[in-house]
Amino acid sequence: MKVKKMSTQLGWTAFMAMAATLSMPAAHAGFGLPDIPIPGASASKAGNVDVGSLLSQQKDLMGRFNQSMSNMLTAQALTLEAGGLKKDADLASATAANYKDGTVHTKDQLARDTKISADAAKAIEGLMKKNTVLSADGQKKLLSAVPHYAKGVYEGTKLPKGFQAWTDSAKNGLNGLTADPLNASKLTSGLGDVATVATNLPALVSTWTTTSKAFMTYAQSNKVDTKDLSSKMGDL
């Protein structure tokens, strides 16, 4: 999947999720979307909505995002450390730890960390352009970054479609919860969490692709095997 296409998808996902969150008081009015089957439920308009299943799926989706973010930031940290940019490496590493622990929850935090990853990507591009020959220790650090890039990219390319599918199902489900405000509130909260991530995903997917390509060039110039990452990059 091309980065431009993914960015377009996620921009729509973010818009739709935020619209649902902001319009919750008028949820009974409907969203104008076609009915989408909800796992574990029959027709949502009949009120048979499996909120527990949807929230479980949402938790899994957010967990996959956290894993992707943690892996990409860890990969960037190792690359920066190999290139002698310790201060930048320490910042990326500390940020990665927050996602591994699942302690990032607000849009301000995510916006901040999106910039940290973008700044790290620029620094890695700088290392690539300098084409500095690394020591054996530096080469080992680059090699240790390969699986993190591969895992992050592999999961990251799946996130746009996953966020879109869940948002559609959750919003459709709200139509069947007009007489169940407690579960409607839970589902709306889930939409809000998804919107927080979805608004930043286009920039992140672009950054992850750019930094992975720069890393491969930098690593290959230092005779580091990037075959595992190359297989995951596909046609990005």
N, C-alpha and C positions, 0 to 999 in steps of 0.2 A: 504494500500500500504506500502510495506517495505521501510525503509530509504535507503537501498542500491540501490533499484530500482529507487527511486526518484533521488538520487544523479547521477546515470548513465544517466537518462533522461535529467537532467539539465546541465550536462557536455556537452552533445550533443547540447542542445539548445544554450548554450553559444558559443560553437564553430561555429555553423551555423550562429548565429546572427552576431558575430564579422567578420566572413568571408564575409558576405553580405556587412557590412559597409566598410570593407577595399577594397572590389572589386567593389564599386559603379561605378567608371569610365568605367568599362567594363560590366555594367549591361545588355547591349543589347546582350551579349554573352550567357546569360541564366545561370541557376544554376544547371541544370541536375536533377531537382526535378520533381516528377509527378505533374500534374495539380491538385490543390486543390480548391474547390469552395470558392469564396469570397463573404461574405454577401453583398447583394445589387448590385451585378455585375454579368454579364454573363462571357463569356470566357475572361480571363485576357489578353491573347495574342492578342485579337482583340482591345485592348486599352480601354475597358469598365471597368475600375477599380474604385471602390468606395473608393477613398483615405480618404474621410471624415469619412466614416464608420470605416475603419481600424484604423485611428488615434483616433477615439472615443473609440474604443475597447482597444487600447493601453493605453489610459488615465485611463480607468476603471481598467485595469490589474495592472498598476503601483499604482493606488489608493488602490487596494486590498493588494498589497505588503506593502505599507506604513502602512496600518491599522494593518496588521499582525505583522510587526516589532514593531510598537508602543505598541501593546497589549503584546507581549512577553517581551519587555524591561520593561514595566510597571509591569508585573507580577514578573519579576526577582527583580525589585527594591523593591517591597512590601515584597518579601521573604527575601531579604537581610536586610531590615529594621527590620523585625520581629526577625531576628537572631542577631541584634545588630551591623551589618556591615554598619553603616551610610554613610561612605565615598563612599563605593562601590554602595550603594543604591542611593545616590544623583547623581552619574555619570550615572547610568542606567536610572534614572528618567529624567534627562536632555536630554539624548540621545533620549529617547522615545518621548519627546516633539517635537524634530526636525522632526520626522516622522509624528507625528500627524499634524504638520503644513505644511508638504510637502516641507521642506527646504533642504533636502539632494538630491544632484544632481550628484555629481562626483564619479568616481570609488575610489578615495582616501578616500573620506568621508565614503563610504560604506564599504571599506576594514577596516577602523578604527573601525567602529561601529560593524562590524562582530566580531572583536577581543574583543570589550567591552562585547558583549553578551556571547562570549565563556568564557571570564574571569569570568563573573557573574555566568555562569553555573558551573564552577569549584568551586567557592566559595560556591554555594548552595550545591554541592556534599559534601563539607567539613562540612557544617552544618548538613547534613543528617548523615554523619558518626559519628559526635559527639553526635548525638541524644539528644541534650539538651532539657530539659523540659521548655517550654515557659510559660510566664505569660499569664493572660487572655487577656491583650492588644496585646501581640505577636500572640496569637491564632486568634484574630480578624483580624489582618493584613494578616495572612495566608489565612483566609477565604475570605478576600476581593480580594486576588490574583487569586482565583479559576476561576472566569468568564473571567479574562484576559488571563489566560493560555488556557482555553477552546476555546475562540474566536480565539486566535492566532494559535493554533494547527489546528483547524477546517479549517481556511482559508489557512493556510500554506500547508496542505496536498493537496490542490487543485491547488496551484501555478505552480508546475512543468508541469502538463498537459496543463494548460492555457497558459503558456509562450511558450510551444512547438507548440501548435496549432496556436497561433498568429504569431509566427515567420515564420512558414511554409506558412501561407496565405500571409503575407507581402512580403516575398521573391518571392513567385509566382507572386504576383501583380506587382513587379518591371519589370517583363518581358513584361508587357503591357504598360509600361510608357516610352518607348524609345523616343517617340516624345513629351514628356511632362516633361522636366527637372525640372520645378518648383515643381510639385507634386512628382516627383521621389526623389527630395532632401528632401521633407517633410517626405516621407516614410523611407528614409535612416536614417534620424535623429531619427525617432521612433525606428528603429532597433538598433541604437546605444544606446539609453536609455535602451531598453530591455536587450541588451548585458551586460550593466553595472550591472544590477541586477542579470542576469542569471549566471554570473561568480561566484557570491558569494552565490547563493542559495543552492548548495550542502552542503556547510559547515554550513549554517544557519539552514537548515532543520534537519541536524544531531544534531546541538546544541540544537535546540528547542525541539527535541524529548528527548534528554538526560536530559535537565534541567527540563522538565515536569515530567519525571519518578522520578528524584531525589526529586522534590517538593512533589509528591504524597506520597512517602515514609516518607519524613520529616513531612508532614502535618498529615498523618494518625497516626504517632507515637505521635502526639500531639492532637489526637482526633478531627481533623478538617475534615469535610465532603468534600470529593473530588469526589463525584459521578458524578457531571456535567462534570468534566475533564475526568474522567475514560471513560465515554460514548463516548467522542470525540477521545480518544487515539486509540481505536480500536485495531488493531494488530501491531501497530508501535513498 
